[in-house]
């Protein structure tokens, strides 16, 4: 892989390395060997080291003295904390998008989901995962609150380390269509509750752990396998 020279080599290397990490090409805890990366990107080690330091600032890379650089490997406890923050932030974004009801926002989100459906039809799971995150990033962007978007971006980068390894493409397509429906057709509080609830539920499902008492109160709705939205009971069951 040879990087073009039009942009800063450090910026380009950081961009490419970040994409490789969040897409799952480098797994959590994997060591980043500078010599190998330098050859892959076709650059010297100096800008590469700067790129690694930049990603360390974003929390995606851990620099361990006298040991090297490694892809971040958050603990289960840390992931649970990040999942809750992401759910609250994105739920707030959904509330704002639904409140303003800008046709341009819905058009953009629908266009992303059309691309996601096409990727699903082609069995391109990597493309599905990328468009899934593009869709959720767009929800935060269309909230038109830069501080909210900044918070979501910093958290989502780390969550993607694990989410990219476990996403079910069919579920992603179905749930995101329901999210878009809720943004367009329901009240702001409902859209907020649905995204917040489903994000928490699915994240815990992918981690293979039950909902904790700490987060259970945040989960009020769920999306059934047939796409229907149901009320979620605090005891763990769902009712129509």
N, C-alpha and C positions, 0 to 999 in steps of 0.2 A: 504494500500500500504506500503510495507516494502522495504527500500532501501538497496542494498548490501553494504558491508563495505569495498570493495576493493579500492574505491576511497575516496577522502576527502568527508566527509558528507556535508560540505558546498557546494562543487562543485556539488555534486549530487542533493542536494536540489535545488540549483539555476537552474540546468538543467531541472529538473522536473517542477519546478514552472514556468520557462520561457515557456516551452512547453504548460503548462496548460493555460497560459495567451494568447499566440499568436494563439492558436487553438480555442479560444473563450470559454473555460470552465469557465474562469473568465472574466467578462465583464468590459469594460472601466468604471472606477469610483468605482468598487466594492471593499469593504473593505476586506483586507486579515487578517483573525483572526488567531493569532499565535497559540492558543491552538488547533484549528481545524487542522491547517496545521501540527503541531507537531505530532498529532495523526495519520494523514494521512500518513506522511512520516516515522513515527516510530523513530523520533529523538528528542533530547532535543531542547529547545528553543534557546540555544546559537548558534549552527551552523545555525539554521533556520534564526535567526536575521542577521547573517553574509551574508546568501544567499539573503535575502531581501535587505540588503544594497548594495550588488553587483548588483542586478537588478535595484536598484535606480540609480546607477552609469550609467547603460545602458539606463536609461530613461523610463524603463517599469513600474517602481513602484514609487509612490510619498509617501514620509514619512512626515506626517504632525504632528508637535509637539503637544503633549497632545491629539491627536486624533487617531493615529495609522497609518497603512500603507494601501495604496489603489492602485489598478491598475491605471496606467496613463490614463488620459482622455484628450487628446489634443483637443484644440479648432478647429473649422473649419478653421480659419485663419492659425493656426499652421500646420494643415494637408495639406492645399494648398501649403504652403511653402515646406513641406517635399516631397510632390508629385513631385514638380518641380525638386528638387534636385535629387530624385530617378530617374526620367526620363532622366535627363541630364547624370547622372553617368552611368546608364545602357545602354543608347544610345551609350556612349563612349566605353563601354565594347563590345557592338555589333560590333562597327566599328573595334576594334582591333581583335576580333575573325574572322571577315570576311576578314580582311587584311592578317592575317597569314594563314588562311584556313588549319588548322591542322586536318587531318582525325580523329585523336583520339578525338578531341573536338566534332566533329559532331557525332561520334559513341556514345560518352557519352550522349550527348543531346538527340539523337534518342532513346537510351535505357530508359532514364527517361520518355520520352513521350509514349513509349510502355507501361510502367507501369501505366502511367496516363490513357491511353486508357482502360487498363484492369480494373482499379478502377472505371472508368466511366461506363463500362459495368456491373459492380457489384453494381452500385448505391451507392458506398462508397464515399460520398461527402467529408468526413473528410480526407480521403486518397487522394482524388483529390486535395484538397486545399494544403495539405502538399507537394505533388509532384509538384504542380504548383510553389511553392516557391523554391523547390529544383532545378527545371529547371532554374529559373531566377538567383538563386544563382550560379548555374553552369556556366551560361553565364559570370558572373563576375569573377568567378574563372579561366575560360579558357582564359580570357583576359591577364592573367599572370601579373597583376599589383596589388600587395598587398595593396597599398594605396587606389586604386579604390574599391577593395573588402571590405576593412575596412569601407569606407564611405557608401557603399551600405548597408552593414550589420546593421550599427547603425541606418540608416534611415528606413530600411525595417521592423525592429523589431516593431517600433511604428505604421507604416502603417498597419501592419498585425492585429493590435488590431481591426480595423474596417473592413479591407478587408476580414477577416475570417468569418464575419457575413453575407456577401453579395455576395460572389462569385457564379456565374452561371457556373456549371460544364461543360455544353455543350460549352459555349462560351470560357471558358478557354482552353479546348481541341483544338478547332478550331483555336483560335488565336495563340497558342503556336506552332502548326504545321506550320502556315504561318511564324512565326518568324524564325523557323528552316530553312524553305525554303529560306528565305531572307538571312540568314547567309551563306548558302551554295552556293547560285546562283546569288546574286546581288553584286553590288559594295559596298565598305565599307560605303560610305556616305549615300547610300540608306538604308542599314540595320540600320544605326544609326537613321536616320530620322523616319523610320517605328516604331521601338521600342519606341523611345521618344514620338512620336505622339500618339500611341495607349495606352501607359501607362497613359498619361495625360488624354486622352479622356475617358478611362474606369474608371479611378479613380474619375473623376468628375461625371460620370454617376452613380457610386455606392454611391457617396455622395448626389446625387439628386440635384446638382446645375449646372448652365450653365457655360461654359468656360468664364473666365474673360479676359479682355483686356490684362492683364499682361502676360497670358500664351498662348493666342490664336496664337501668332506668332511662337510659338514652334511646333504647330500642322500643319503638312504639308501633312500627309497621314492618311488613315483610312482603316480598314478591314471591308468589307461589310458582311452581314449575310451569303452570299454564299461563303465566303472565299476569294473573290477577293480584291486586294489592289487598292484603289482609291485615287485620289488626293483630298485633303481636302481644301476647299476654306476658306479664312479668314472670310468670312461673315457667316460661319457656315454650308454651304452646301457641298456636295461631288459631284465630277464629275468623270466620267470614264476616 
